[in-house]
Amino acid sequence: WTLTLSAIIGGFMSCAFYNYHAPGALSLSLQKAYGVSAYELGVMLLLYSLVAAPIPPVIGAFMDKFGLKVAGLVAVLWIATGAAIFAIAPDLASSDPLPLFYVGRVVMSVGGSYIPTVGQSMSTQWFGGTSRETTSMGVIQAVSQAIGSGLSFTTLEAIARYGSLFIALWSGVFYCAVSAALLGVYALLEQAYYDPNDHAAGADAHTPLLSATGGDRTEYDAVAKKRYVAATAAAEEASAIDALAGMRRLVECAPALYWLQLSYICVVVSLIYTAANFAPYFLHYDRGMSFTQANNVTSLFYWFYLLSPVMGAWVDRVGHHLTVQLSATAVGSTCFLLLYLDAPISAIFLVSITGICFALLEPIAYTLIARTIPENLVATGFGMVQTSVNMGLCIAPPVVGILIKGTGDDYNTPNIFYVALLTVGSCICVLLAALDHSGHLNRVMEPALSNHPVRCDAGNDTQPMLQTAPLLPDYATSGASSFPSDPL
């Protein structure tokens, strides 16, 4: 169930990654057909992230209140609309489609900015705090990145070359239809394993519990009991929470570890997308690869995400999440340094090692941030995570575009910029280790959900804490096999 449910969530999320990378995957064809430069590609990526940056916290509070499935469907529709504008731009303004390219990216960003928030919230509500949390995040990253991002770089340039650029541009719209269908499958699965007698929280409430299908259900029973207790204690307040209140409470309650890990995600996770979008330029002009070869090698940044579930399960078993995050960051920095120095090592090999590092560190980064988010502000906290990624993407792509333009189209220069960012990320990891006095970030989680280390009760002095679970005996002590859904 961990693999199946997480794969469906990742498939639903993948349309955002497929469409986000479309300009980068088609960068060489767009340059040839419409004269789109690396600097203008940087502007496209900037506009996407600049508009998207303030959206996720608001959407996170909206999801906390109204549920995940409707929010996910609306996101897919926004992406499809933006992709359609981007695709039709050459027909509406054949002489200069660049302004409409920009408009399409802005519209697309509204939905693309918070689809990861939806997916991460789904995963955390089902598996957060259990021994399967990093495994789930790994599967989600594997599917969304390998299928979304990897497929974008592997197929779009080939479609443009062997088919037509018109078909390549419209493929993003068709991909959105696939994601909408996967969201429907997720909704059907949730409905199939939901007890209508316990459906007290509304039609779109999220259930963290799969009904019995045989096998050991101890972990899921424990998760449901804990969450039912937490939900009962906070249900009245949760029904009235709004975006500003949720963000204010997050600021009041989240520990320093949360903000440090948020900074790491801003600096490092956003770098993955920046490096991939500009890699075809570097591989074509600096390493002499053809358009198709450059895109196929770039896709290795993401195809190695297929290893994320295996690596995530290994880390869940042995622990040391923060240590692994630091190690993967340092190795990635070394690979970019070797690319910059034009070391006598195959670019394909270095890109592959970097892809493995990214495939390892991104799900771990989201797992670590989940351990520091106040338990009753999960979606709002993950909304800030996506804002952090978008803030990084507001800075890195324009800087890379300016570096390339300022150095006379030297496409190797950005590699030293990537080294600097990853070095900052390594320093953040060291600081996290120094401040994590309890060792929580390196701990192996128990099979059943233990009390969340962080819970926000600011501005709500009358609410009992999660530790008062024994005072609510109905589900906390009974042997019931089904529980109400979590309105949080």
C-alpha atoms as one frame of an Amber mdcrd trajectory, in Angstrom:
protein
   0.000   0.000   0.000   2.867   2.382   0.699   4.243   1.865  -2.811   0.878
   1.885  -4.581  -0.597   4.923  -2.883   2.649   6.913  -3.072   3.083   6.061
  -6.764  -0.414   7.332  -7.532   0.285  10.553  -5.635   3.587  10.971  -7.489
   1.927  10.350 -10.853  -0.677  12.995 -10.086   2.073  15.479  -9.158   4.194
  14.722 -12.231   2.307  17.060 -14.597   3.714  20.041 -12.685   7.300  18.859
 -13.226   6.695  17.886 -16.857   5.355  21.353 -17.699   7.802  23.266 -15.513
  10.747  21.796 -17.407   9.193  22.135 -20.873  11.042  25.374 -21.787  14.340
  23.891 -20.577  13.742  20.615 -22.385  12.897  22.555 -25.571  15.495  25.279
 -24.993  17.616  24.432 -28.030  14.586  24.106 -30.338  13.059  27.336 -29.031
  16.408  29.043 -29.545  16.560  27.810 -33.131  12.915  28.536 -34.036  12.219
  31.773 -32.149  15.615  33.001 -30.952  14.898  32.354 -27.266  18.199  32.916
 -25.437  19.454  31.457 -22.165  18.722  34.807 -20.516  15.096  34.721 -21.738
  14.797  31.129 -20.527  15.909  32.411 -17.126  13.148  35.041 -17.270  10.551
  32.325 -18.023  11.684  30.345 -14.999  11.776  33.522 -12.877   8.211  34.522
 -13.793   6.949  31.051 -12.945   8.566  31.075  -9.512   8.021  34.764  -8.737
   4.267  34.438  -9.121   4.217  31.052  -7.418   6.255  32.022  -4.343   3.473
  33.650  -2.241   0.750  31.142  -3.204   1.511  27.858  -1.346   1.009  29.096
   2.265  -2.428  30.451   1.357  -3.271  27.274  -0.537  -1.934  25.221   2.376
  -4.402  26.831   4.762  -7.136  26.355   2.149  -6.316  22.646   1.951  -6.321
  22.377   5.734  -9.878  23.673   5.690 -11.420  22.246   2.499  -9.412  19.096
   1.708  -6.858  17.984  -0.839  -8.653  16.481  -3.817 -10.529  19.582  -4.973
  -7.408  21.703  -4.510  -5.448  19.184  -6.594  -7.983  19.219  -9.428  -8.010
  23.012  -9.559  -4.201  22.978  -9.714  -4.225  20.634 -12.722  -6.698  22.930
 -14.512  -4.467  25.956 -13.922  -1.452  24.094 -15.328  -3.393  22.892 -18.365
  -4.607  26.433 -19.100  -1.096  27.868 -18.853   0.323  25.075 -21.014  -2.351
  25.774 -23.653  -1.454  29.482 -23.740   2.227  28.587 -24.057   1.478  26.141
 -26.881  -0.751  28.480 -28.870   1.614  31.463 -28.566   3.446  30.836 -31.905
   0.081  30.712 -33.735  -1.256  33.913 -32.158   1.981  35.891 -32.415   4.232
  34.147 -34.911   6.588  37.125 -35.238   7.284  37.390 -31.507   5.652  34.719
 -29.318   7.870  35.501 -26.311   5.308  37.731 -24.465   2.666  35.003 -24.702
   5.242  32.452 -23.585   5.633  34.572 -20.469   1.861  34.806 -19.928   1.499
  31.037 -20.218   4.219  30.482 -17.643   2.560  32.869 -15.177  -0.832  31.144
 -15.494   0.782  27.719 -15.234   2.615  28.726 -12.078  -0.585  29.200 -10.075
  -1.364  25.485 -10.165   2.176  24.180 -10.481   3.275  26.004  -7.356   1.084
  24.029  -4.988   0.661  20.586  -6.520   3.791  19.450  -4.608   2.165  20.819
  -1.449  -0.897  18.667  -2.103   1.192  15.552  -2.698   3.493  16.073   0.277
   0.507  16.686   2.546  -1.140  13.488   1.316   2.010  11.503   2.075   2.500
  13.055   5.516  -1.102  12.452   6.551  -0.895   8.782   5.582   2.681   7.935
   6.590   4.131  10.844   8.599   5.819   9.723  11.807   5.879   6.060  10.790
   8.768   3.890   9.692   7.591   4.329   6.087   7.764   8.119   5.830  10.973
   8.393   3.790   9.957   5.398   1.680   6.727   7.166   0.750   8.504  10.439
  -0.002  11.029   8.497  -2.057   8.342   6.820  -4.164   6.596  10.149  -4.725
   9.832  11.821  -5.798  10.755   8.852  -7.983   7.487   8.908  -9.893   6.981
  12.664 -10.105  10.580  13.415 -11.076  11.489  10.390 -13.190   8.159  10.279
 -14.993   7.531  14.025 -15.027  10.916  15.722 -15.294  12.813  12.820 -16.872
  10.137  12.219 -19.476  10.072  15.926 -20.286  13.759  16.012 -21.180  13.713
  12.616 -22.871  10.671  13.085 -25.114  10.009  16.769 -25.835  13.129  17.498
 -27.879  12.716  14.184 -29.724   9.076  15.015 -30.508  10.107  18.453 -31.779
  12.854  16.991 -33.936  11.149  13.912 -35.363   7.559  15.148 -35.204   6.931
  18.861 -34.855   7.472  21.624 -32.329   3.689  22.180 -32.388   3.019  18.677
 -31.016   5.792  19.040 -28.438   4.302  22.275 -27.123   0.786  20.802 -26.822
   1.955  17.607 -25.100   1.899  19.401 -21.741  -1.870  19.860 -22.000  -2.410
  16.173 -22.725  -0.171  15.244 -19.802  -2.432  17.249 -17.480  -5.344  15.019
 -18.509  -3.344  11.991 -17.375  -2.651  13.617 -13.992  -6.339  14.454 -13.538
  -7.175  10.797 -14.198  -4.656   9.664 -11.552  -6.203  12.072  -9.058  -9.507
  10.398  -9.825  -7.960   6.993  -9.113  -6.677   8.309  -5.784 -10.164   9.587
  -4.917 -11.704   6.212  -5.785  -9.190   4.371  -3.599  -9.867   6.712  -0.728
 -13.602   6.227  -1.163 -13.243   2.452  -1.374 -11.437   2.278   1.957 -13.585
   4.781   3.772 -16.335   3.900   6.266 -19.372   6.104   5.524 -20.607   5.633
   9.108 -17.551   7.517  10.310 -17.749  10.165   7.596 -18.425  13.015   9.984
 -15.933  15.575   8.743 -17.305  16.333   5.276 -17.268  14.832   1.801 -13.700
  15.867   1.004 -12.169  15.067   4.376  -8.884  13.188   4.193  -8.709   9.755
   5.744  -5.305   8.578   7.047  -6.452   4.968   7.344  -6.844   2.125   4.851
  -9.573  -0.355   5.708  -8.530  -3.900   6.534  -7.303  -5.831   3.515  -5.522
  -8.600   5.365  -2.073  -8.659   6.861  -0.692  -6.684   9.764  -2.619  -3.469
  10.429  -0.946  -2.538  13.699   0.870   0.443  12.231  -2.207   1.887  10.533
  -4.393   1.347  13.614  -1.879   3.213  15.754  -1.673   6.053  13.241  -5.447
   6.395  13.111  -5.850   6.371  16.885  -3.228   9.029  17.436  -4.616  11.227
  14.700  -8.190  10.815  15.846  -7.188  12.018  19.312  -5.338  15.017  17.834
  -8.209  15.802  15.476 -10.804  15.605  18.243  -8.835  18.032  20.363  -8.451
  20.550  17.526 -11.545  20.039  15.342 -13.398  23.169  16.413 -10.416  25.416
  15.836  -9.428  23.691  12.581 -12.823  24.411  11.055 -12.233  28.147  11.456
  -8.570  28.420  10.553  -7.668  30.848   7.780  -4.515  31.484   5.794  -3.139
  34.362   7.862  -3.880  32.661  11.164  -2.188  29.465  10.021   0.910  31.311
   8.854   1.033  33.381  12.038   0.827  30.271  14.195   3.529  28.589  12.132
   5.852  31.541  12.796   5.040  31.387  16.505   5.425  27.643  16.933   7.901
  26.218  14.421  11.344  25.518  15.944  14.664  26.801  14.635  15.300  23.408
  13.019  12.267  23.959  10.766  13.533  27.318   9.510  17.051  26.006   8.958
  15.808  23.015   6.971  13.524  25.376   5.059  16.603  27.425   4.134  18.378
  24.270   2.994  15.468  23.398   0.711  15.491  26.932  -0.691  19.192  26.745
  -1.522  19.669  23.104  -2.560  16.386  21.601  -3.754  15.686  24.557  -6.053
  19.174  24.089  -7.524  18.148  20.717  -8.974  15.625  22.328 -11.290  17.888
  25.213 -12.256  20.836  22.992 -13.153  18.669  20.686 -15.257  17.033  23.469
 -17.253  20.367  24.988 -18.296  22.245  21.696 -18.708  21.297  21.201 -22.405
  23.070  24.468 -23.285  26.231  23.370 -21.450  26.247  19.859 -22.889  25.590
  21.062 -26.448  27.870  24.083 -26.677  30.620  23.151 -24.190  30.724  19.357
 -24.570  29.709  19.133 -28.242  26.626  16.934 -27.861  23.703  17.048 -30.300
  20.324  18.452 -29.265  18.918  14.999 -28.565  22.050  13.734 -26.795  22.169
  16.818 -24.562  18.568  16.333 -23.495  18.966  12.596 -22.932  21.991  13.152
 -20.698  20.158  15.935 -18.844  17.294  13.528 -18.161  19.728  11.452 -16.071
  19.340  14.122 -13.383  15.833  12.716 -12.955  15.781   9.095 -14.120  17.880
   8.188 -11.097  14.941   9.286  -8.968  13.637   5.784  -9.665  16.164   4.725
  -7.011  14.573   7.020  -4.403  12.203   4.397  -2.925  15.035   1.900  -2.392
  17.366   4.498  -0.945  14.552   5.984   1.131  13.683   2.580   2.604  17.349
   2.027   3.439  17.588   5.389   5.226  14.323   4.698   7.088  15.854   1.456
   8.337  19.296   2.727   9.365  18.451   6.330  10.270  21.106   9.070  10.016
  18.863  11.130   7.694  20.720  14.374   8.358  24.121  12.729   7.916  23.064
  11.287   4.554  21.701  14.674   3.499  25.055  16.313   4.260  27.013  13.595
   2.448  24.878  13.746  -0.702  25.161  17.534  -0.772  28.958  17.415  -0.532
  29.265  14.788  -3.285  26.997  16.804  -5.599  29.122  19.889  -5.016  32.248
  17.911  -5.949  30.673  16.728  -9.225  29.799  20.266 -10.317  33.314  21.408
  -9.423  34.797  18.682 -11.635  32.494  19.729 -14.491  33.612  23.341 -14.104
  37.288  22.377 -14.058  36.762  20.266 -17.203  38.275  17.269 -15.437  39.070
  14.239 -17.642  35.964  12.450 -16.395  32.930  11.676 -18.524  30.191  14.299
 -18.246  27.655  11.481 -18.398  29.256   9.867 -15.334  29.304  13.133 -13.356
  25.702  13.958 -14.255  24.702  10.433 -13.204  26.399  10.722  -9.802  24.790
  14.128  -9.288  21.411  12.643 -10.207  21.862   9.877  -7.634  22.730  12.474
  -4.972  19.669  14.564  -5.807  17.457  11.459  -5.849  18.692  10.680  -2.343
  18.660  14.106  -0.745  15.314  15.516  -1.947  13.009  12.954  -0.256  15.220
  13.099   2.829  14.952  16.897   2.860  11.149  16.676   2.841  11.180  13.955
   5.499  13.317  16.088   7.796  11.134  19.146   7.323   8.061  17.008   8.104
   9.629  16.075  11.457   9.821  19.732  12.455   6.430  21.032  11.226   3.859
  21.560  14.007   1.565  18.554  13.775  -1.689  20.493  13.390  -0.263  22.819
  10.711   1.003  20.198   8.261  -0.389  21.625   5.013   0.456  25.213   5.984
   3.987  24.116   6.881   4.424  22.312   3.569   2.992  25.375   1.834   5.941
  27.325   3.222   8.227  24.560   1.959   7.012  25.088  -1.596   7.354  28.851
  -1.178  10.943  28.245  -0.115  11.615  26.231  -3.285  10.037  28.959  -5.399
  12.107  31.639  -3.660  15.223  29.719  -4.638  13.902  29.448  -8.185  13.295
  33.210  -8.239  17.001  33.739  -7.639  18.996  30.926  -9.236  17.681  30.862
 -12.873  18.004  34.640 -13.443  21.484  34.593 -11.915  22.501  31.754 -14.242
  21.023  33.610 -17.239  22.913  36.770 -16.295  26.149  34.812 -15.774  25.852
  33.234 -19.237  25.006  36.547 -20.881  27.692  38.473 -18.989  30.440  35.997
 -19.899  29.685  36.016 -23.623  27.643  32.796 -23.653  30.084  30.798 -21.542
  27.789  27.947 -20.525  30.363  26.439 -18.139  30.307  29.371 -15.693  27.065
  28.340 -13.908  28.748  25.186 -12.592  30.846  27.176 -10.123  27.661  28.945
  -8.996  26.131  25.536  -8.274  29.221  24.620  -6.235  28.744  27.743  -4.113
  25.071  26.965  -3.434  25.785  23.374  -2.438  28.570  24.547  -0.139  26.054
  26.793   1.625  23.721  23.788   1.880  26.483  21.726   3.501  27.068  24.467
   6.082  23.340  24.485   6.917  23.487  20.721   7.495  26.383  21.153   9.918
  24.428  23.822  11.806  21.359  21.565  11.944  23.466  18.788  13.446  24.839
  21.179  16.068  21.360  22.365  17.110  19.655  18.956  17.046  20.546  18.142
  20.647  18.056  15.259  20.921  19.260  13.598  17.720  15.681  13.569  16.391
  16.726  14.305  12.796  18.949  11.220  12.662  16.600   8.922  14.548  14.989
   5.761  13.224  11.235   6.195  13.703   9.233   3.492  15.431   6.865   1.365
  13.289   3.836   3.079  14.879   3.298   6.808  15.068   4.850   8.247  18.191
   3.900  11.618  19.598   4.833  14.333  17.155   7.809  16.289  18.544   6.185
  19.613  17.623   2.618  20.703  18.201   1.294  24.260  17.924  -1.112  25.462
  20.605  -0.301  29.173  20.343  -3.348  31.321  20.738  -5.368  28.351  21.964
  -4.604  27.888  25.644  -7.754  25.879  26.326  -6.858  23.015  23.998  -5.247
  19.926  25.482  -1.942  18.816  24.054  -1.509  15.602  22.093  -0.170  13.937
  25.234  -3.673  14.075  26.794  -4.756  11.183  24.544  -5.781   8.898  27.452
  -8.493  11.437  28.392 -10.332  10.532  25.165 -11.081   6.814  25.603 -13.528
   6.095  22.762 -10.881   5.398  20.129  -7.704   5.808  22.102  -8.288   2.626
  24.104 -10.839   0.628  22.158 -10.024  -2.113  19.695 -12.161  -0.600  16.963
 -10.867  -1.281  13.484 -12.087   1.874  11.735 -11.788   5.530  12.660 -13.083
   8.877  11.407 -11.048  10.830   8.904  -8.664  13.577   9.929 -10.234  17.042
   9.369  -6.774  18.544   9.639
